Structures are given as structure tokens and as C-alpha cells.
Amino acid sequence: MEPRYAELTRTLIKDIASGVYPVGGSLPSEIDLASKYGVSRGTVRMALDRIQTLGLISRRKRAGTRVEAATPRQTEYGPTISTVEELVQYGADTRRVVHSVRGIVVDMALGARLGLPPGTRWTHIQTSRSNPLSPDYPLAWSHLYVPQEMGTRIRHAMENDEQALVCDLICRATGRVVKEIRQTVRAVGVPPALAQTFGTESGAHALEFVRQYYDQSDKLFEVAVSLHPADRFSYTTVLQRQEQIPR
């Protein structure tokens, strides 16, 4: 099920594009939006944060929310991911290109960084993902690692499906189920080797995601290291306070 804030984001973007909320005008207040769409003010704020990131609105204290554009700025258009479902949708909404596939033996440095057993054999796949509507520069560049015995099957599966996540292709081929995804996020700079590919300067701000995929037997079956230029991607985390049990 799509999160409520993501659903509201899509609705408001559609309303802005269709002129329900015209450029130069103002959006209703957070309270009014919450009442109109049957959501909390927190949900409204999260949706407005996303829409502001796309350049559609601006917000100022005591001045309200002003509509600045009817369509997202292309340089800032990119996905936002906060759930496993949105990660899957990200794959469905983008096009993958495979750049290289090769077998490797995990050394100590790579093993320590990615949680792979040193000395084991894995298949290393380099891919990029692009928005089909603006394919000039990729949204992400990824280094994927899968067990060597899966390499050939997964390569063929990727050639036949340019959108599905590799973890889903593995699950289809082997009957595995993704039980857990462990994720680490770092702020990094775009390396010189990828600056031209991304259309950015070397060292430009970027986010690096390291995702480790575990199956129903708690076995690691894929590691994905993805680099996203900062202006083409955002990541949302929702923190909820746990209820305290009275003593």
C-alpha cells in the first residue's frame, strides 16, 4: 500500500499541473489541506516538503505556500524513497543499463566494507538507472554483487527486464524471499571517473547507499552500492516515538 504522504504528494502535483492551484496563487493552509484530504498535518508537511524539493512551491512564515511552477524543474526531478514498496516502484519507474559483468574474488578490504566473506567468489555488475523522460544523465550508478553461481542467470534476466530490481530477479529465479534489507547511507563526493557521466563536477555532493539483501534463511544474497547525485534523489525517514509502558 502506498504511504499516505506519497499519495497526497501525487495528488497535489496533479492538481498543480491541472491548474486547480494555479502558478502565482497560494495553496490552502496545512489545516485546510489536512481536512480536505482526510490526513494529519504531519502527512501534509511531508508531502509539501517533497513538492518544494521539486521546485513547484515555496513556503515562508506568515506568507503561506505559493505555487511557483506547474511542472518539476528537470534538474531536480528525481525519486524519493522511504519504504521497500517505493524502492520497488523506483525500479519500475526507471530504466536500467548494464555496463559490465565480471567475476571477482572478494579481498579483505571489499569484504570489510560490504560484509562479504573474504576469499568467496561473486559476480560484480555495474549498472546505471535513468528517468525515461530525461535520459541524458543517469539518476544513479550502481555496483551490484551477487553469488557467482547466480551470475549467468541474473545477467540473462537483466537483459530481458530493464526495470525490475536485481533482488527481485534473484527471487524469481531461485524462490528466495527478501526478508530483510540492511541499509547504510553516506554523504560522499562524485568520483572523477563518474563526473562526466553524471554531468556534474568532480566532488559534487552525492548520496551513497549500501544495501545488503537477506533471504528467509538470513543468508546474504546480494549487496548493492548505489551513488546518487544530490539534486536527483532524496530519502525520507519517518521516526515514531515508542509508547512508554507505565511501571
N, C-alpha and C positions, 0 to 999 in steps of 0.2 A: 504494500500500500504506500502511495506517495505521501510524504510528510505534509502536514497542513501548510506549513510556511512555503514549501516548494509549490504546492497547488495554488496558493494565494499569489505567489510571485508570477506564475504563468498567467493567471487571470488578470492581474494588474498590468502586466506588459501588453497583453492583448487589448485591454481597454484603452491604454495609452495609444497604441498603434492605430486603433479604430476611431480615435477622436472622442471617446467618452470623456477622457480627461485631456483636453487639448493642450498643445505646447503653449507656454506662456501663462497658463492657468495654474490653479492650485489643486492638489489632492485634498480630499476630506481629512479631517483630523484623525489621529490614531484611534481615538474613542469611536468616532463615527465609522471608520473602516472596520473596526472590530465588531461593531454592532451590525453593520451591513452584511458582512461575510460570516458572521457567527463564529468568530475566533477570538483568542485572547490578544491583549495589547502586545504581549511578548512575541506572539506569532506575527503580528503586523510589523513590529520593529525588524524582525529577521528578514521579512520579505522586502521591506523598504531598504534595508542595508544592501541586499543583493541588487535591487533595481538601481540604487545610487551608484554601485560599482560599475554598472553598465552605462552610466552617463545619462540615464533617462530623467533623473530628478536631482534636485539639490535641496538640502534641508538646513534651515537656520533657526536658532531660537527666536521665538516670538514672531517669526515671519512665516512659519509653516513650511509646507513641502511644495515646491514649484516644479512643474513639468518643463524640462529643458529640451527634450528631443523625443521624437516619435519612434525612433529605431536605435538600437545599441550602436555605440561607436565601434567600428570594426577592429581598432587596435586594442580594445578592451573586451571584446566579446570572447567569452570562454566559459567552460563549465564550472559549476560549483558542486562539490561532492561532500556529503556528510553522512551517508548511510551506504550499506552494501548494495542496496537496491539502486541508489544513484550511481554507484560505481559501475554496475551492470548497464545502466542506462547510458552512461558515458561511452561505453564501448559501442552501444547500438547507435549512438548519435555521431560517431566519428569513424574515419576510415584509417585502417592500419596499412602501413607499408613495411615489408620485411627487407632489411638491408644486408644482413649477414647471418649465417648459421654456422657454428663450428663447435667441435668437441673440445673440452678443456679438462685438465686435472686441477682440482682446487688446491691452491697453495695456502700457506699459513695465513697470509695477510687477507686474502679473499675470504677464507673460512671464518676468520675472526670478525670480519666486517658484516658478513651476511648470515652467519650461523650455519654454514655448510661444513660437513666433516672434511678436514684436510685429507688429500690423497684420493678422494672419491671422484668419479667421472660424471660430468654434467654436460649438457648441451647449452651453449651460450648463444642467445638470439638477440640481435639488435633490431629494434623497430622504431617507427615514428607514428604518431597519430595526428590527423589533421581534420579540421572542420570542412566538410564537403562544400560549404558555401563560401569559404575563403581559404583555399588550399595552398596559397603561395608559401606560407611559413607554417611549420607544424606547431601544434599545441604542446606536444611532449616528445621526448626521446627516451626510449627505454632499453635497459639491459635485462633480459629475461633469462633465468636459469632453471632448467628442468632436468630430471634424471636422464642420463644418456640413453637408457633403453626406450624412452618415450620420444626422443628427438625426431626420428624419421616420421613417425605417425603424426606428431604435432605439426611438423613442417608442412606436410601434405594438407592437414586440416586447416592450417592458417591460409594456405593458398586458395582453398575453396570457400573460406569465410573471412572477409576482410574486417569484420566488425566485432565478432564475439571475443570476449576476454580469453586469454590463453588458459586460465584456470578452468573456465567452462568447457573449453575444448578437451582438456585433460579429463575432466569428469565424464564427459560424454564417451570418451574412448575407453576409459578404464573402470567406470562405475563408481568412482570416488565421489564423495560429497564434501564440499567445503564446510568444515566445522568451525574454523577459526581463522581470522586474518589478523596477524600482528603487524602493526604499522609504526614506523619511526619517520618523523618529518624533520628536515633540517633546512635552514636558510643557507644557500650557497651562491656562488657566482657562476655564470655561464662560462664553461671552459673555452679556451681559444679555438679548439677544434670544432665546436658547435656554434660559434658566434655567427658565422655566415649562414649556416643552415637555418638558424632561428631568426636571422635578420636583426640581430641585436649586437651591442658592443660586448667584447670580451669582459667578463667580470660583472655583467649586468645582473641585477637581482633575480634569483630563481628559487624555487622550492624543490627539494629532493625528497621523494617518498621511497622508502624501502618497505615493501610488503612481503611478509612470509605467509604462505598459504599452507594450512594443516588440514588433513583429511579426518574422517571419522575415527581413525585409529591413532590420531595425534601424530601422524607422520608428515614431515615436511616434504611437499612435493613440487613446490615452485617458490622462487624468490624473484620479485620484480623490483628493479631500481629505476624509477621514472623521474625525469627532470622536466620541470615546467617553468617557462619564463613567467615572472611575477605578474605581468599585465594580461596573461591569458588564462589564469586559473585562480580559483580561491577554494579554501577548505573551511568548512564550518563545523564547530564542535559545540554540542549542547551539554551543559553541565547542570545536573539536578541535585539539589540537596537531599540527602537521605533522611528519612524521618527518624528522629531520636526516640528510642523506646524508653518510656519512663521507668525509673528504678524505684 
